[in-house]
C-alpha cells in the first residue's frame, strides 16, 4: 500500500492511498476529529456499524464522488476490491459543534457549472456544515486546459460576510495521466507568485494568500478539495482586485 499525506497548520490532513486488491485502510477512533473517506477509483468495502457497504467508481472524470462521512470516535476498516482502489482519507479537528450526522454514505447529484469560457469548471460540494462540524469537501473538474479556482482569490482572513479564513488541501488527477497542471499562489500580486507543478496523483496545500489552478492544454484536471477553518464554516472568497472584473464576464 502506498500512502502519502499533506497537512495544514490548522490541523486538516489529507492522505492518498493506493491499494492493491485485498489491501485495507484501517481507521482508528479519533474522538476529536471528523473523517471523510472518498473513493477516487476502484472498489471499496467498509465494515460499518450497520454492516458492510461496497462502493464502486470507474474514475473521477466520468463518475461522481462516492464514499463515507464518519463522525468522531468511529472505527472502521475499508478493503479494496479485485481491481484495487485509490482512496482519499481526510481528517479535520472538531472545533465547533459535534454534528448529529450518523455515518453517511456519500451519493452525489449533478455538478454546478462555474465560470465561463476558458475558466469554466464543474464543481460538486460533497460535504459541508451542518452535515459536518467545520469540514468542507468537494470536487472540481477543469476540462481541456481550462483554468479553475479563477479568478485568483483567497480565504485567509475571518471577516464574514466579505471573507472567511479557511485552509485547504488538494488531491489531483490528470487525464491523460502524462499531463500536468499548475497551482499559482501569491500574497500581493502575480509578479510574486509561486508555481507548483501538479501531476497525476499529486497532493498540495494552500494555507494563505491568493491562488489559482490551470490544466495543461489538451488535458483534463480533477481535484478533490478539503477545507477547514477554526471558526468559519463556509467559503466567502476575496477575489484579487486586479482580476475581479472577470466576475462580470
C-alpha positions in Angstrom: 0.0 0.0 0.0 1.3 3.4 -0.9 0.2 6.3 1.3 1.1 10.0 1.2 -0.1 12.8 3.4 -0.3 16.6 3.4 -1.2 18.7 6.4 -2.2 22.3 7.1 -1.2 24.2 10.2 -4.8 24.3 11.5 -5.0 20.5 11.7 -6.5 19.4 8.4 -4.8 16.4 6.9 -5.4 14.6 3.6 -3.9 11.1 2.9 -3.9 9.4 -0.5 -3.9 5.6 -0.5 -3.2 3.4 -3.5 -4.5 -0.1 -2.5 -3.8 -3.3 -4.2 -6.6 -5.9 -4.3 -7.4 -7.0 -0.8 -5.4 -4.3 0.9 -7.2 -2.2 3.5 -7.3 1.2 5.2 -7.8 0.9 9.0 -9.3 3.9 10.7 -8.8 4.0 14.4 -11.1 6.0 16.7 -10.4 9.8 16.7 -12.6 11.3 19.4 -11.7 14.9 18.4 -11.7 14.6 14.6 -14.2 14.1 11.9 -13.3 11.9 8.9 -14.3 11.5 5.2 -13.2 8.6 3.1 -13.6 9.3 -0.7 -13.1 6.7 -3.4 -11.3 8.1 -6.4 -11.4 4.9 -8.5 -11.8 1.1 -8.0 -14.0 -0.7 -5.5 -14.1 -0.4 -1.7 -15.9 -2.3 1.0 -16.2 -0.8 4.5 -17.2 -2.6 7.7 -19.5 -0.1 9.3 -21.6 -0.4 12.5 -24.7 -1.3 10.5 -23.0 -3.9 8.2 -20.7 -4.0 5.2 -21.1 -1.4 2.4 -19.5 -1.6 -1.0 -19.0 1.3 -3.4 -17.5 1.5 -7.0 -16.2 4.2 -9.1 -14.7 3.9 -12.6 -12.7 7.2 -12.4 -13.3 10.8 -11.2 -13.7 12.2 -14.8 -16.8 10.2 -15.6 -18.3 9.2 -12.3 -19.5 11.3 -9.3 -18.0 11.1 -5.8 -18.7 8.2 -3.6 -17.5 7.5 0.0 -18.4 7.8 3.6 -18.5 10.5 6.2 -17.5 9.3 9.6 -18.3 11.3 12.8 -15.8 11.4 15.7 -14.8 8.2 17.5 -15.7 5.8 14.7 -13.5 2.8 14.0 -13.7 1.1 10.6 -11.8 -0.9 8.0 -12.1 -0.4 4.3 -10.9 -3.1 1.9 -10.1 -2.8 -1.8 -11.8 -5.0 -4.3 -10.4 -7.2 -7.1 -9.2 -4.2 -9.1 -7.7 -2.3 -6.2 -8.7 1.2 -5.2 -7.4 4.7 -5.0 -8.8 6.3 -1.8 -8.5 9.8 -0.1 -8.8 9.9 3.7 -9.5 13.3 5.2 -9.4 14.3 8.8 -10.4 17.7 10.4 -10.4 18.7 14.0 -13.7 19.2 15.8 -13.5 23.0 16.6 -17.3 23.6 16.7 -20.5 21.7 17.5 -20.3 18.0 17.0 -22.7 17.2 14.2 -25.6 14.9 14.9 -24.9 13.2 11.5 -24.5 9.4 11.7 -22.2 7.6 9.4 -23.3 8.7 5.9 -22.8 7.1 2.5 -22.0 9.9 0.1 -24.1 10.0 -3.1 -23.8 13.0 -5.4 -26.2 14.9 -7.7 -25.1 16.9 -10.7 -22.2 19.3 -10.6 -22.5 23.1 -10.6 -21.0 24.9 -13.6 -19.0 27.9 -12.5 -17.1 30.5 -14.5 -17.2 30.9 -18.3 -15.1 30.4 -21.4 -11.5 29.3 -20.6 -12.2 29.3 -16.9 -15.4 27.3 -16.8 -15.3 24.3 -14.5 -17.7 21.8 -12.8 -17.8 21.9 -9.0 -19.6 19.5 -6.7 -19.9 20.2 -3.0 -19.6 16.8 -1.2 -19.8 17.7 2.5 -20.4 20.9 4.4 -21.8 22.1 7.8 -24.3 21.2 9.3 -23.5 17.7 7.9 -20.1 18.2 9.4 -18.6 20.2 12.2 -16.4 22.5 10.1 -15.1 20.3 7.3 -15.9 21.3 3.8 -15.2 18.9 1.0 -15.8 18.9 -2.7 -14.6 18.1 -6.2 -13.7 20.3 -9.2 -13.2 19.2 -12.8 -11.5 21.6 -15.3 -11.7 20.2 -18.9 -9.2 20.6 -21.7 -6.7 23.1 -20.4 -9.1 25.4 -18.6 -8.3 27.5 -15.6 -10.0 26.8 -12.3 -10.2 28.4 -8.8 -10.3 31.5 -11.1 -10.1 34.5 -11.0 -7.5 34.2 -8.2 -9.0 34.5 -4.8 -8.1 34.0 -1.2 -9.9 32.9 2.0 -7.3 34.0 4.6 -9.0 36.4 7.0 -12.1 35.9 9.1 -14.2 38.9 8.1 -17.6 37.5 7.2 -19.5 38.1 5.0 -16.7 39.5 3.0 -14.1 36.8 3.6 -13.7 33.7 5.7 -10.5 32.0 7.0 -10.1 28.5 5.6 -7.0 26.4 4.8 -7.2 23.8 2.0 -5.7 20.5 1.0 -5.9 19.0 -2.5 -5.6 15.7 -4.3 -5.2 15.8 -8.1 -5.7 13.5 -11.1 -4.8 14.3 -14.7 -6.3 12.8 -17.9 -4.3 11.6 -19.8 -2.1 10.9 -16.8 1.1 12.0 -18.6 -0.2 15.6 -18.4 0.1 18.2 -15.7 -1.4 21.3 -14.2 -0.1 24.4 -12.4 -1.0 25.9 -9.0 -0.1 29.6 -8.5 -0.1 31.1 -5.0 0.8 34.7 -4.1 0.3 37.2 -1.3 0.1 40.5 -3.1 0.5 40.4 -6.9 1.0 37.8 -9.5 4.6 39.1 -10.0 5.4 37.4 -6.7 3.6 34.1 -7.5 5.0 30.7 -6.5 4.3 27.9 -9.0 3.7 24.3 -8.1 3.5 21.7 -10.9 0.6 19.4 -10.4 1.0 15.8 -11.7 -1.4 12.9 -11.7 -2.0 11.7 -8.1 -0.2 14.8 -6.7 -1.1 16.5 -3.4 -0.9 20.1 -2.4 -2.0 22.6 0.3 -2.9 26.3 0.3 -2.7 27.9 3.7 -2.8 31.6 2.8 -2.8 34.1 0.0 -4.4 34.2 -3.4 -4.4 31.0 -5.5 -5.5 29.8 -8.9 -5.1 26.5 -10.8 -4.7 25.7 -14.5 -4.8 22.4 -16.5 -2.3 21.9 -19.4 -3.8 22.3 -22.8 -5.3 19.1 -24.1 -5.7 17.7 -20.6 -8.5 17.4 -18.0 -7.7 18.2 -14.4 -9.6 16.8 -11.4 -9.1 17.7 -7.8 -10.6 16.8 -4.5 -10.5 19.8 -2.2 -10.9 19.8 1.6 -11.1 23.0 3.6 -11.2 23.7 7.3 -11.4 26.8 9.5 -11.0 27.2 13.2 -14.1 29.5 13.4 -15.6 29.8 9.9 -17.9 27.2 8.3 -18.4 28.4 4.7 -16.5 29.9 1.8 -16.5 33.7 1.4 -13.9 34.4 -1.2 -11.9 37.6 -1.6 -11.1 38.0 -5.3 -7.8 39.7 -6.2 -9.0 43.2 -7.1 -6.7 43.3 -10.1 -8.8 40.5 -11.6 -12.2 41.0 -10.1 -13.6 42.4 -13.4 -13.6 38.9 -14.7 -16.5 38.1 -12.3 -18.8 40.1 -14.6 -17.8 38.3 -17.8 
